[in-house]
Amino acid sequence: MLKFLCFLIFLIPLCFYSGLWWLVCSMMFFASFLYLFFFPYFFCWGGLGYIFGCDLISYGLILLSLWICVLMILASESVFRLGYFSGFFLFVVVVLTILLYCTFSSISLLSFYIFFESSLIPTLFLILGWGYQPERVQAGIYLLFYTLLASLPLLVGILFIYNSLGSLCLFTLSGSEHLVGGLFYLCMVFAFLVKMPMFMVHLWLPSAHVEAPVSGSMILAGVLLKLGGYGLLRAFPVLFSFGFKFGVVWVALSLVGGLFVSLFCMRQTDLKSLIAYSSVAHMSMVIGGIMTLNYWGVCSSFALMVAHGLCSSGLFCLSNISYERFSSRSLLINSGLINLMPSMAMWWFLLSSCNMAAPPSLNLLGEIGLLSSLVSWSWCLMFVLIFLSFFSAAYTLYLYSYSQHGSIYSGIYSCSLGYVREFMLLFLHWFPLNLIILKVDVSVFWV
């Protein structure tokens, strides 16, 4: 694991040389390609070095982080073209990649917590430095305070584990259920639920997405929301016995919240806001799957996290492509796009269909597994899940039909073609999302 860390650290000096934008991008592509060959075949921890290691869950999310960070550079070509502090932008992206890599490969709870919190700082720089509206300062403060306020009890919980067990290594946590009390359980779980985010503590996410540049939205939707799910999967060996008592609260709250958020999506007029709220709806199913504490639920929630990371990031790229043409994200202006950009309409269709879990996308596999897991846990959830699935399709169709069809706004160009870079960017989101279905044991361990 340390060799990849050194590879990423040595990219930092290259960021500040003018004209090396595409070299850094190519090197990160190379790093993600090399990491493909480090698949942990033995379903246990491997690549151990210092405080870092890798197992199947870490592997999938590290690969996702490397891939999304490369695509962030590819999507933010306007920063390079306009000379808008492009060197510092590359530096922030590479540092964020390093911190995410360290977070997912930490084998100590304390180092996981430190890197988990540190990843906020580059994200905040992205929002404050390259965001669009003056409200980005408020959005950044929302992001910071929601996450920090919920994470301080987590630090206390981690120190309590160390005081009781004398170790924070992830290998040694199982079998320590005797530690758990109600307050300790809440301390350990709440930080991750805010990060995912769960309904009622989700208000930081839409504002952060709307004010962030395309790179900020991609990393927020693609990887930073997955930190919460990853943390829950790592913390549950300690919380297993107590999780059975309180699981019903989180499952009910997240699924009913997901239904409400799906209804919010139906009345959004901002493209980014709609995609951001759809992220909350998808993550609600992931929380439900993890909290059932059964094997299918955990595996399928991991699959949906990976799938959502690629799909949601691709949709944010599409909204940015429209924004670069119209300087607006309003659905009232972004209508009739099939007339203006017919070649992009296909990518809107492909990524929208993945968002509503159409085959052969990985989203379908994750959602089928989660539906069966939740219904087997309690058949009463069937009624919520019916509406959740229906409205998930409804708001995606609303997004696609309102943006592509209808009368075109008369104040814009008559025709606009996409760049090769944009088509490659969208292809690199869509292709892995539909290719992984051929090799699902990477993302769904029960196959």
Stockholm file with secondary structure:
# STOCKHOLM 1.0

chainA/1-447         MLKFLCFLIFLIPLCFYSGLWWLVCSMMFFASFLYLFFFPYFFCWGGLGYIFGCDLISYGLILLSLWICVLMILASESVFRLGYFSGFFLFVVVVLTILLYCTFSSISLLSFYIFFESSLIPTLFLILGWGYQPERVQAGIYLLFYTLLASLPLLVGILFIYNSLGSLCLFTLSGSEHLVGGLFYLCMVFAFLVKMPMFMVHLWLPSAHVEAPVSGSMILAGVLLKLGGYGLLRAFPVLFSFGFKFGVVWVALSLVGGLFVSLFCMRQTDLKSLIAYSSVAHMSMVIGGIMTLNYWGVCSSFALMVAHGLCSSGLFCLSNISYERFSSRSLLINSGLINLMPSMAMWWFLLSSCNMAAPPSLNLLGEIGLLSSLVSWSWCLMFVLIFLSFFSAAYTLYLYSYSQHGSIYSGIYSCSLGYVREFMLLFLHWFPLNLIILKVDVSVFWV
#=GR chainA/1-447 SS CHHHHHHHHTTHHHHTSTTCHHHHHHHHHHHHHHHGGGCCTTSSCEEEETTEEECHHHHHHHHHHHHHHHHHHHHTHHHHHHTSSHHHHHHHHHHHHHHHHHHHHBCBHHHHHHHHHHTHHHHHHHHHHHCSSTTHHHHHHHHHHHHHHHHHHHHHHHHHHHHHHSCCBGGGCTTCGGGCCHHHHHHHHHHHHHHTTCTTSCTHHHHHHHHSCHHHHHHIIIIIHHHHHHHHHHHHHHHHHHHHHHHHHHHHHHHHHHHHHHHHHTTCCBHHHHHHHHHHHHHHHHHHHHHTCCHHHHHHHHHHHHHHHHHHHHHHHHHHHHHHHHSCCBTTTSCCHHHHCHHHHHHHHHHHHHHTTCTTSHHHHHHHHHHHHHHHHCTTHHHHHHHHHHHHHHHHHHHHHHHHSSCCCTTSCSCCCCCHHHHHHHHHHHHHHHHGGGGGGGTCTTC
#=GC SS_cons         CHHHHHHHHTTHHHHTSTTCHHHHHHHHHHHHHHHGGGCCTTSSCEEEETTEEECHHHHHHHHHHHHHHHHHHHHTHHHHHHTSSHHHHHHHHHHHHHHHHHHHHBCBHHHHHHHHHHTHHHHHHHHHHHCSSTTHHHHHHHHHHHHHHHHHHHHHHHHHHHHHHSCCBGGGCTTCGGGCCHHHHHHHHHHHHHHTTCTTSCTHHHHHHHHSCHHHHHHIIIIIHHHHHHHHHHHHHHHHHHHHHHHHHHHHHHHHHHHHHHHHHTTCCBHHHHHHHHHHHHHHHHHHHHHTCCHHHHHHHHHHHHHHHHHHHHHHHHHHHHHHHHSCCBTTTSCCHHHHCHHHHHHHHHHHHHHTTCTTSHHHHHHHHHHHHHHHHCTTHHHHHHHHHHHHHHHHHHHHHHHHSSCCCTTSCSCCCCCHHHHHHHHHHHHHHHHGGGGGGGTCTTC
//
